[in-house]
Amino acid sequence: MEEELYKLVTDAIVTKQIRPGARLKEATLARQFGVSRARVRAVLQRLAELGVIEFRLNQGALVRRPGPDEARAVFSTRRLIEAEVVRETAKHASKADFTKLRTFVRREELAFRRGDKGLPALSSGFHIMLGDLCRNPVLASILNQLVHRSVLIQALYERQNQNTVCLTHEHVDIIDLMANGRVRDAVAAMLHHIDHLERSLDYDRASTIDRRIALSIE
């Protein structure tokens, strides 16, 4: 039940059912899902460790609203980490691992064509899978946190009418380059891919929304 609650809350944040800045009440979640408050607290703590929520005095748990500078720092750090992940995964991955990656991307492409909700979370799974395959648990853990924070950033800063969350053909290119031993090109393709993701964001959009909220409160 704890894993199910974790997935439901995460999916709700990604699909914007729960918006950045929203408060997550332990008692409400416990009652809604029929679990103890201790289990809810454990889920919220996991999300806090990933940088998705934060605890504030007298307010409890809130979905974080990362500022533009933090968002840029997350993507800058991802470039460093994912370049190394690609190098290590290309070095250690077996044919079965590449088959697993291609199977995932086919599922991703199908979800994209259907217009499924939660595409940022699904597409992020490709990057997390690469981390798992790099055979470096510390590197994988750091990447996992960065990817989760990126999904939150995408939910907050994505451009209006933005249809492309994570271009699947770029995932295919990265896999093919690694499988063919073209590691330097695979790293370049990953860096281009992350650039593409960041260019899909509008860092001014959330700032404008925050100013409107402040004016309405005043």
HUMOFEN-V764842 format. One line per field, one symbol per residue. phi: phi as a letter, one per 20 degrees, with the letter a starting at -180 (. if undefined). Layout:
phi: ???
This chain:
phi: .ffffgffffffffemfdegnfedegffffffdmcffffffffffffffenecbdcgmcnecffcffgfffffffffgffffffffgffffdfefffffffffffffffffffemffmfgfffffffffgffeemcfffffffgfffffffffffedfffmeedebffffffgffffffemeffffffffffffgfffffecfeffffffffffffff
